[in-house]
Amino acid sequence: MSCLASCCASLTCGLCSSVASGITKRSARIAYCGVFGVSLIVSWILREVGAPLLEKFPWISSSDSHTKEWYQIQAVLRVSLGNFLFFAIFALIMIGVKDQNDRRDSWHHGGWAVKIVIWVLLVVLMFFLPTAVISVYGTLAKFGAGLFLLVQVIILLDCTHSWNDSWVEKDEQKWYIALLVVSVACYLAAFAFSGVLFIWFNPSGHDCGLNVFFIVMTMILAFAFGVIALHPAVNGSLLPASVISVYCAYVCYTGLSSEPRNYVCNGLHNKSKAVSTSTLVLGMLTTVLSVLYSAVRAGSSTTFLSPPSSPKASAGKKPLLEAELEEGKEKDAEGQPVSYSYTFFHLIFALASMYSAMLLSGWTSTSSSESSDLIDVGWTSVWVRICTEWATAGLYIWTLLAPLLFPDREFF
């Protein structure tokens, strides 16, 4: 058995080393996304099967009154805390990195064998912390998850405006037609989906005023987006308005579907497990796509998440040959400026770790009225989603009206 264990350990180390050596400077961003993806999988697995194991840890199982759901939340939060610390530490280390000659640039892109070991050790060590520390992190994670949702909205707004600008810049009739077709399709989808929500979450014979208010507000906001965007005084476009309308309708659905299963106005209570799973999958997919987009956007944009370039020292006029030699030396000495903020890059992953923990734990709600098999269910989840929808609407309207209210300022 000891020989077999040694062989397994050797093979595992060899596999990690080969994977780490295969990560190049260009694929480093994808590697960080891979670490984040692995953390989601580990959290999901431990949520499903980790409760019996945690019950055997005396510093965790300090009371006989703890439910299965409580142990599931503990498992998710501990993996999330280890993942959060991993990215938060790198975010702090990378503060002030401006050019590639900085030693920390190589830390960001290389040393993956060491990074993998550090990540595993951090996650494992979190299971030896007392529950009081995890409870504090669970509270802080709610605020961090809220920040990530706001970042998610900003990323969506940036994506839609970039999409619209790229098609408008082509200045061809077929692209204008494409803009109109996509915009109309998105608006039809938003209003049709809102109509379906009336059927699902406003069953006849029950007073569901709160649900009706949420759905009607979603439709009013979608209409307001189009009116404001098409106003002659506003430099807006119908495509971003329609995409934001669809997103708001989706967020409204996720909020309503998170209502308690014993709530009479939740018409999906008979399909609770299927709805819970679909909500989780869509939420996780949105999270991963947001993180991936932020990583790609940070690496390709010259304005979004990009730090200021390193200033170049001015030199007097010199002979041509001497000037060329000194120019080469300056490039070697100064290095190329980094293309994005490493600190913000890691901060995105740290906040995403908090958000994924809240999604898997139902925002740490331990209501005994709900089954522990349900994910992201409860009034806390409902109001978080609805507030996210309203924040999205507010930010989008602000991007349209801010240039009018403050004409002397520049808005990007």
C-alpha positions, -999 to 999 in steps of 0.1 A, spaced: 0 0 0 28 24 9 45 16 -25 12 23 -43 7 55 -24 42 67 -33 36 59 -70 3 78 -70 20 108 -53 48 107 -78 25 105 -107 4 134 -93 34 156 -88 46 147 -123 12 156 -138 11 189 -120 46 197 -131 39 189 -167 7 210 -166 25 239 -149 54 238 -174 29 239 -203 14 272 -192 29 300 -212 27 337 -207 -2 340 -231 -22 312 -215 -17 324 -179 -51 341 -178 -68 309 -189 -49 290 -162 -63 313 -135 -97 307 -150 -90 270 -147 -81 273 -110 -114 292 -104 -133 265 -124 -117 238 -103 -127 256 -71 -164 256 -83 -163 219 -90 -147 211 -56 -173 233 -38 -201 216 -56 -188 181 -49 -181 188 -12 -216 204 -9 -231 171 -20 -209 146 -2 -189 165 24 -215 167 52 -207 132 67 -170 140 66 -173 174 83 -193 158 111 -162 139 121 -142 170 127 -146 180 164 -137 217 158 -164 219 132 -191 196 146 -193 214 180 -230 209 184 -254 180 178 -281 205 166 -263 212 133 -283 202 102 -271 187 70 -276 221 53 -253 237 79 -225 213 71 -231 219 33 -227 257 38 -195 251 59 -180 230 31 -188 257 5 -176 286 26 -143 269 35 -134 262 -1 -144 297 -11 -123 312 17 -92 293 5 -98 304 -31 -105 340 -20 -72 342 -1 -53 328 -30 -65 355 -54 -65 383 -27 -29 376 -18 -19 379 -55 -40 411 -58 -20 426 -30 13 414 -43 7 428 -78 -2 464 -66 19 489 -87 31 466 -114 35 487 -145 61 471 -168 73 437 -176 107 442 -161 91 442 -126 100 409 -109 64 405 -99 54 402 -136 71 368 -137 53 358 -105 20 366 -122 27 345 -153 50 318 -140 57 295 -111 26 274 -116 37 243 -98 42 264 -67 9 282 -72 -10 250 -75 6 237 -42 -2 270 -25 -38 269 -37 -43 233 -24 -27 241 9 -49 272 14 -81 252 7 -71 223 29 -60 246 58 -94 263 57 -110 231 70 -89 234 102 -102 269 111 -129 273 138 -164 279 128 -164 315 142 -139 325 115 -160 310 88 -191 327 101 -173 361 98 -162 353 63 -198 342 54 -210 377 65 -182 395 45 -188 373 15 -224 387 12 -209 422 6 -182 408 -17 -208 390 -37 -228 422 -40 -197 440 -53 -192 412 -79 -228 416 -91 -221 453 -97 -189 445 -115 -209 419 -135 -233 447 -145 -205 470 -155 -190 442 -176 -223 436 -194 -227 474 -201 -192 475 -215 -198 444 -236 -231 457 -251 -216 492 -259 -186 476 -275 -208 453 -296 -229 482 -308 -199 504 -316 -182 477 -336 -212 472 -358 -218 510 -362 -182 516 -372 -186 492 -402 -209 519 -416 -227 494 -440 -264 490 -445 -264 453 -437 -249 459 -403 -275 486 -395 -302 461 -405 -285 435 -383 -286 460 -354 -323 466 -359 -331 429 -362 -312 419 -330 -326 448 -311 -362 440 -320 -357 403 -313 -343 411 -279 -372 434 -270 -397 408 -282 -380 382 -261 -379 404 -230 -417 413 -232 -426 377 -241 -406 363 -212 -422 389 -189 -456 376 -200 -446 341 -192 -436 352 -157 -471 365 -151 -483 329 -158 -457 312 -136 -457 336 -106 -492 351 -105 -515 320 -102 -552 327 -102 -570 327 -69 -540 342 -50 -530 377 -40 -495 380 -56 -491 417 -56 -454 416 -49 -447 394 -78 -469 415 -101 -450 446 -89 -416 430 -98 -427 419 -133 -445 451 -141 -414 471 -130 -393 449 -153 -416 458 -183 -417 495 -174 -379 496 -172 -375 479 -206 -398 504 -221 -380 533 -204 -346 520 -217 -358 523 -253 -375 557 -249 -344 572 -233 -319 556 -257 -338 569 -288 -343 604 -274 -327 630 -298 -308 646 -269 -292 613 -258 -264 596 -276 -278 561 -272 -287 531 -293 -315 505 -293 -291 475 -292 -277 480 -256 -312 490 -244 -327 457 -257 -299 435 -244 -302 451 -209 -339 446 -211 -334 408 -217 -309 407 -189 -333 424 -165 -361 400 -174 -337 370 -167 -326 385 -134 -363 390 -124 -370 353 -133 -340 341 -111 -353 362 -83 -389 350 -85 -377 314 -89 -357 317 -57 -389 323 -37 -396 296 -10 -412 265 -24 -441 268 1 -450 303 -11 -483 301 -30 -473 326 -56 -444 305 -67 -460 286 -96 -428 265 -100 -430 249 -65 -439 215 -80 -407 215 -100 -385 228 -72 -355 205 -78 -354 211 -115 -357 249 -110 -331 249 -84 -307 230 -106 -314 253 -136 -309 284 -115 -276 271 -102 -263 261 -137 -274 295 -152 -259 314 -123 -226 295 -124 -225 299 -162 -230 336 -159 -203 338 -132 -178 319 -153 -186 339 -184 -182 372 -165 -148 362 -151 -136 349 -185 -148 381 -203 -131 403 -177 -99 383 -182 -100 386 -220 -112 422 -219 -85 431 -195 -58 416 -217 -70 431 -250 -83 466 -242 -62 496 -240 -86 515 -217 -105 489 -197 -86 478 -166 -53 491 -180 -28 508 -158 -9 539 -169 21 532 -190 56 536 -177 70 570 -185 99 570 -208 129 592 -201 135 619 -226 170 620 -242 188 646 -262 197 643 -298 226 621 -306 242 605 -336 221 579 -354 241 548 -346 245 559 -310 208 567 -307 198 533 -321 221 515 -296 208 535 -267 172 529 -278 178 491 -277 193 494 -243 164 515 -230 139 489 -242 158 462 -224 161 483 -193 126 496 -191 106 467 -205 72 468 -221 43 482 -201 18 456 -189 -15 456 -208 -39 453 -179 -40 457 -141 -29 425 -125 -44 437 -91 -78 442 -106 -76 410 -125 -70 390 -93 -96 410 -74 -123 400 -99 -115 363 -91 -115 370 -54 -150 386 -55 -162 359 -79 -152 333 -52 -174 350 -27 -203 352 -52 -201 315 -61 -201 306 -24 -233 326 -19 -249 310 -50 -241 275 -38 -251 282 -2 -283 301 -9 -267 333 6 -259 312 38 -297 310 45 -303 280 69 -341 282 69 -354 249 82 -385 252 60 -365 245 29 -349 212 18 -312 211 20 -312 198 -16 -324 232 -29 -298 257 -40 -302 295 -40 -337 295 -25 -351 320 1 -361 355 5 -325 367 8 -318 354 -27 -350 370 -40 -341 405 -28 -305 402 -39 -316 394 -74 -343 421 -76 -319 447 -62 -293 436 -88 -319 441 -115 -327 476 -103 -290 484 -99 -285 473 -135 -313 496 -147 -299 525 -127 -264 521 -140 -276 518 -176 -298 549 -174 -269 568 -157 -246 560 -187 -273 576 -210 -281 607 -189 -247 615 -173 -232 632 -204 -263 655 -205 -262 663 -168 -224 669 -167 -215 681 -202 -181 693 -192 -169 659 -180 -157 630 -202 -174 596 -198 -160 564 -213 
